[in-house]
Amino acid sequence: MQEKYLHLYVNDRQLCELLGVGNDKGRAIIKALLPHGFPEKDPIFKMYYFPAVKAFLDLRNGIIEQQPMSALDGEESWNE
């Protein structure tokens, strides 16, 4: 099966499209899943890292058994 997404980072509209839901429903779903570990937007790109979203949903649906390690730890300071 070929992956549908072509970009690593997706905006709100693209994420909803990939999830197969409309924008309003998608925003409600994301809001409901955030307290359960749904990946937040990347602080630099201001978009969702889709492989992390896919890994979260795979874990939630029993496709994978372990939660992948997360390296995102906050905003980077490139001037130091």
Secondary structure, 3 states (H helix, E strand, C coil): CCCCCCCCEECHHHHHHHHCCCHHHHHHHHHHHHHHCCCCCCCCCCCEEHHHHHHHHHHHCCCCCCCCCCCCCCCCCCCC
